[in-house]
Amino acid sequence: MTSDGHNKTWYSARLVFRCDIGNQPVPSDIYEESIRLIRASNEAEASERAAAIGRINERDEQSSVGELVRWRFVGVVEVQDLLLPDIADGSEVFSRLSRTEPDPEL
């Protein structure tokens, strides 16, 4: 039981981000899958917290050749109860870049 009186456990949440670069056509979009660790009372709370982390991590950057690079949060595609010991809330444990939209069933 936590100090606020609620049982909490660790969840992993798989977030997907899309990277748009300059005026390149949509097939050139790059997708990133990011696995985040979330401490929550239940799966619904873990999913809400994961979505908030995704929105916070949206950003616009300038590429090395001056093009606008936009990272946009697509969504939370999976949440799993991990039952892990002490770890840091929000830690990224896995990330992958691809040129195709990730399959949410993997």
CYANA upper distance limits for C-alpha pairs under 8 A (distance plus 0.5 A):
  1 MET  CA      5 GLY  CA      6.42
  1 MET  CA      6 HIS  CA      6.18
  1 MET  CA      7 ASN  CA      5.17
  1 MET  CA      8 LYS  CA      7.56
  2 THR  CA      6 HIS  CA      6.12
  2 THR  CA      7 ASN  CA      6.56
  2 THR  CA      8 LYS  CA      7.47
  6 HIS  CA     41 SER  CA      7.32
  7 ASN  CA     41 SER  CA      6.30
  8 LYS  CA     39 ARG  CA      6.69
  8 LYS  CA     40 ALA  CA      5.49
  8 LYS  CA     41 SER  CA      4.79
  8 LYS  CA     42 ASN  CA      7.83
  9 THR  CA     39 ARG  CA      5.98
  9 THR  CA     40 ALA  CA      6.18
  9 THR  CA     41 SER  CA      6.80
  9 THR  CA     42 ASN  CA      8.16
  9 THR  CA     81 ASP  CA      7.85
  9 THR  CA     82 LEU  CA      8.20
  9 THR  CA     83 LEU  CA      6.81
  9 THR  CA     84 LEU  CA      8.27
 10 TRP  CA     37 LEU  CA      7.09
 10 TRP  CA     38 ILE  CA      6.08
 10 TRP  CA     39 ARG  CA      5.01
 10 TRP  CA     40 ALA  CA      6.98
 10 TRP  CA     81 ASP  CA      6.68
 10 TRP  CA     82 LEU  CA      6.06
 10 TRP  CA     83 LEU  CA      6.34
 10 TRP  CA     84 LEU  CA      6.68
 11 TYR  CA     37 LEU  CA      6.21
 11 TYR  CA     38 ILE  CA      5.57
 11 TYR  CA     39 ARG  CA      6.69
 11 TYR  CA     40 ALA  CA      7.70
 11 TYR  CA     43 GLU  CA      8.01
 11 TYR  CA     46 ALA  CA      7.07
 11 TYR  CA     79 VAL  CA      7.03
 11 TYR  CA     80 GLN  CA      5.82
 11 TYR  CA     81 ASP  CA      4.88
 11 TYR  CA     82 LEU  CA      5.64
 11 TYR  CA     83 LEU  CA      7.97
 12 SER  CA     35 ILE  CA      6.84
 12 SER  CA     36 ARG  CA      6.05
 12 SER  CA     37 LEU  CA      5.16
 12 SER  CA     38 ILE  CA      6.61
 12 SER  CA     79 VAL  CA      6.10
 12 SER  CA     80 GLN  CA      5.75
 12 SER  CA     81 ASP  CA      7.05
 12 SER  CA     82 LEU  CA      6.97
 13 ALA  CA     35 ILE  CA      6.01
 13 ALA  CA     36 ARG  CA      5.74
 13 ALA  CA     37 LEU  CA      6.94
 13 ALA  CA     38 ILE  CA      7.65
 13 ALA  CA     46 ALA  CA      8.03
 13 ALA  CA     47 SER  CA      7.52
 13 ALA  CA     50 ALA  CA      6.76
 13 ALA  CA     76 VAL  CA      7.26
 13 ALA  CA     77 VAL  CA      8.10
 13 ALA  CA     78 GLU  CA      6.14
 13 ALA  CA     79 VAL  CA      4.89
 13 ALA  CA     80 GLN  CA      7.07
 14 ARG  CA     33 GLU  CA      7.07
 14 ARG  CA     34 SER  CA      6.19
 14 ARG  CA     35 ILE  CA      5.04
 14 ARG  CA     36 ARG  CA      7.05
 14 ARG  CA     76 VAL  CA      6.28
 14 ARG  CA     77 VAL  CA      6.18
 14 ARG  CA     78 GLU  CA      5.62
 14 ARG  CA     79 VAL  CA      6.96
 15 LEU  CA     33 GLU  CA      6.16
 15 LEU  CA     34 SER  CA      5.62
 15 LEU  CA     35 ILE  CA      6.75
 15 LEU  CA     36 ARG  CA      8.06
 15 LEU  CA     50 ALA  CA      7.88
 15 LEU  CA     51 ALA  CA      8.27
 15 LEU  CA     54 GLY  CA      7.27
 15 LEU  CA     73 PHE  CA      8.24
 15 LEU  CA     74 VAL  CA      8.04
 15 LEU  CA     75 GLY  CA      6.27
 15 LEU  CA     76 VAL  CA      5.00
 15 LEU  CA     77 VAL  CA      6.60
 15 LEU  CA     78 GLU  CA      8.05
 16 VAL  CA     31 TYR  CA      7.34
 16 VAL  CA     32 GLU  CA      6.15
 16 VAL  CA     33 GLU  CA      5.14
 16 VAL  CA     34 SER  CA      6.84
 16 VAL  CA     73 PHE  CA      6.78
 16 VAL  CA     74 VAL  CA      5.84
 16 VAL  CA     75 GLY  CA      6.08
 16 VAL  CA     76 VAL  CA      6.98
 16 VAL  CA     77 VAL  CA      7.68
 16 VAL  CA    102 PRO  CA      8.23
 17 PHE  CA     31 TYR  CA      6.14
 17 PHE  CA     32 GLU  CA      5.60
 17 PHE  CA     33 GLU  CA      7.02
 17 PHE  CA     34 SER  CA      8.41
 17 PHE  CA     54 GLY  CA      8.34
 17 PHE  CA     71 TRP  CA      6.86
 17 PHE  CA     72 ARG  CA      5.87
 17 PHE  CA     73 PHE  CA      4.96
 17 PHE  CA     74 VAL  CA      5.69
 17 PHE  CA     75 GLY  CA      7.85
 18 ARG  CA     29 ASP  CA      7.12
 18 ARG  CA     30 ILE  CA      6.31
 18 ARG  CA     31 TYR  CA      5.03
 18 ARG  CA     32 GLU  CA      6.89
 18 ARG  CA     70 ARG  CA      8.45
 18 ARG  CA     71 TRP  CA      6.15
 18 ARG  CA     72 ARG  CA      5.68
 18 ARG  CA     73 PHE  CA      6.96
 18 ARG  CA     74 VAL  CA      6.98
 19 CYS  CA     29 ASP  CA      6.17
 19 CYS  CA     30 ILE  CA      5.50
 19 CYS  CA     31 TYR  CA      6.56
 19 CYS  CA     32 GLU  CA      8.26
 19 CYS  CA     69 VAL  CA      7.23
 19 CYS  CA     70 ARG  CA      6.01
 19 CYS  CA     71 TRP  CA      5.04
 19 CYS  CA     72 ARG  CA      6.90
 20 ASP  CA     24 GLN  CA      8.09
 20 ASP  CA     26 VAL  CA      8.25
 20 ASP  CA     28 SER  CA      8.37
 20 ASP  CA     29 ASP  CA      5.86
 20 ASP  CA     30 ILE  CA      7.47
 20 ASP  CA     69 VAL  CA      6.29
 20 ASP  CA     70 ARG  CA      5.64
 20 ASP  CA     71 TRP  CA      7.10
 20 ASP  CA     72 ARG  CA      8.50
 21 ILE  CA     29 ASP  CA      7.68
 21 ILE  CA     67 GLU  CA      7.15
 21 ILE  CA     68 LEU  CA      6.42
 21 ILE  CA     69 VAL  CA      5.07
 21 ILE  CA     70 ARG  CA      6.96
 22 GLY  CA     67 GLU  CA      5.56
 22 GLY  CA     68 LEU  CA      5.42
 22 GLY  CA     69 VAL  CA      6.71
 24 GLN  CA     28 SER  CA      6.93
 24 GLN  CA     29 ASP  CA      8.47
 25 PRO  CA     29 ASP  CA      8.09
 27 PRO  CA     99 ARG  CA      8.21
 27 PRO  CA    100 THR  CA      8.45
 28 SER  CA     99 ARG  CA      7.12
 29 ASP  CA     99 ARG  CA      6.58
 29 ASP  CA    100 THR  CA      8.05
 30 ILE  CA     97 LEU  CA      7.14
 30 ILE  CA     98 SER  CA      6.06
 30 ILE  CA     99 ARG  CA      5.00
 30 ILE  CA    100 THR  CA      7.26
 30 ILE  CA    101 GLU  CA      8.40
 31 TYR  CA     97 LEU  CA      6.14
 31 TYR  CA     98 SER  CA      5.70
 31 TYR  CA     99 ARG  CA      6.45
 31 TYR  CA    100 THR  CA      6.91
 31 TYR  CA    101 GLU  CA      6.39
 31 TYR  CA    102 PRO  CA      7.71
 32 GLU  CA     95 SER  CA      7.16
 32 GLU  CA     96 ARG  CA      5.85
 32 GLU  CA     97 LEU  CA      4.95
 32 GLU  CA     98 SER  CA      6.87
 33 GLU  CA     94 PHE  CA      8.30
 33 GLU  CA     95 SER  CA      5.87
 33 GLU  CA     96 ARG  CA      5.74
 33 GLU  CA     97 LEU  CA      7.24
 33 GLU  CA    102 PRO  CA      7.92
 34 SER  CA     92 GLU  CA      7.35
 34 SER  CA     93 VAL  CA      8.22
 34 SER  CA     94 PHE  CA      6.26
 34 SER  CA     95 SER  CA      4.98
 34 SER  CA     96 ARG  CA      7.34
 35 ILE  CA     92 GLU  CA      6.20
 35 ILE  CA     93 VAL  CA      6.21
 35 ILE  CA     94 PHE  CA      5.64
 35 ILE  CA     95 SER  CA      6.94
 36 ARG  CA     50 ALA  CA      7.84
 36 ARG  CA     90 GLY  CA      6.01
 36 ARG  CA     91 SER  CA      6.10
 36 ARG  CA     92 GLU  CA      5.16
 36 ARG  CA     93 VAL  CA      6.80
 36 ARG  CA     94 PHE  CA      8.21
 37 LEU  CA     88 ALA  CA      8.05
 37 LEU  CA     89 ASP  CA      6.35
 37 LEU  CA     90 GLY  CA      5.39
 37 LEU  CA     91 SER  CA      5.87
 37 LEU  CA     92 GLU  CA      7.08
 37 LEU  CA     93 VAL  CA      7.97
 38 ILE  CA     46 ALA  CA      6.50
 38 ILE  CA     49 ARG  CA      7.76
 38 ILE  CA     50 ALA  CA      7.54
 38 ILE  CA     89 ASP  CA      5.88
 38 ILE  CA     90 GLY  CA      5.95
 38 ILE  CA     91 SER  CA      8.39
 39 ARG  CA     46 ALA  CA      7.39
 39 ARG  CA     89 ASP  CA      6.44
 39 ARG  CA     90 GLY  CA      8.49
 40 ALA  CA     45 GLU  CA      6.37
 40 ALA  CA     46 ALA  CA      5.75
 41 SER  CA     45 GLU  CA      6.99
 41 SER  CA     46 ALA  CA      8.01
 42 ASN  CA     46 ALA  CA      6.79
 43 GLU  CA     47 SER  CA      6.63
 43 GLU  CA     79 VAL  CA      7.37
 43 GLU  CA     80 GLN  CA      8.03
 43 GLU  CA     81 ASP  CA      7.83
 44 ALA  CA     48 GLU  CA      6.79
 45 GLU  CA     49 ARG  CA      6.66
 46 ALA  CA     50 ALA  CA      6.55
 46 ALA  CA     79 VAL  CA      7.80
 47 SER  CA     51 ALA  CA      6.71
 47 SER  CA     76 VAL  CA      7.45
 47 SER  CA     79 VAL  CA      6.98
 48 GLU  CA     52 ALA  CA      6.85
 49 ARG  CA     53 ILE  CA      6.81
 50 ALA  CA     54 GLY  CA      6.73
 50 ALA  CA     76 VAL  CA      7.31
 51 ALA  CA     55 ARG  CA      6.78
 51 ALA  CA     75 GLY  CA      7.18
 51 ALA  CA     76 VAL  CA      6.66
 52 ALA  CA     56 ILE  CA      6.73
 53 ILE  CA     57 ASN  CA      6.79
 53 ILE  CA     90 GLY  CA      8.44
 54 GLY  CA     58 GLU  CA      7.24
 54 GLY  CA     73 PHE  CA      6.02
 54 GLY  CA     75 GLY  CA      7.84
 54 GLY  CA     76 VAL  CA      8.49
 55 ARG  CA     72 ARG  CA      8.39
 55 ARG  CA     73 PHE  CA      6.42
 57 ASN  CA     71 TRP  CA      8.49
 57 ASN  CA     73 PHE  CA      8.01
 58 GLU  CA     70 ARG  CA      8.22
 58 GLU  CA     71 TRP  CA      5.81
 58 GLU  CA     72 ARG  CA      5.55
 58 GLU  CA     73 PHE  CA      6.44
 59 ARG  CA     70 ARG  CA      6.49
 59 ARG  CA     71 TRP  CA      5.76
 59 ARG  CA     72 ARG  CA      7.47
 60 ASP  CA     68 LEU  CA      7.39
 60 ASP  CA     69 VAL  CA      6.16
 60 ASP  CA     70 ARG  CA      4.95
 60 ASP  CA     71 TRP  CA      6.74
 61 GLU  CA     68 LEU  CA      6.49
 61 GLU  CA     69 VAL  CA      5.52
 61 GLU  CA     70 ARG  CA      6.86
 62 GLN  CA     66 GLY  CA      6.07
 62 GLN  CA     67 GLU  CA      6.18
 62 GLN  CA     68 LEU  CA      5.46
 62 GLN  CA     69 VAL  CA      6.28
 63 SER  CA     67 GLU  CA      5.63
 63 SER  CA     68 LEU  CA      6.82
 63 SER  CA     69 VAL  CA      6.74
 77 VAL  CA    104 PRO  CA      6.15
 78 GLU  CA    104 PRO  CA      7.80
 87 ILE  CA     91 SER  CA      8.49
 98 SER  CA    102 PRO  CA      8.29
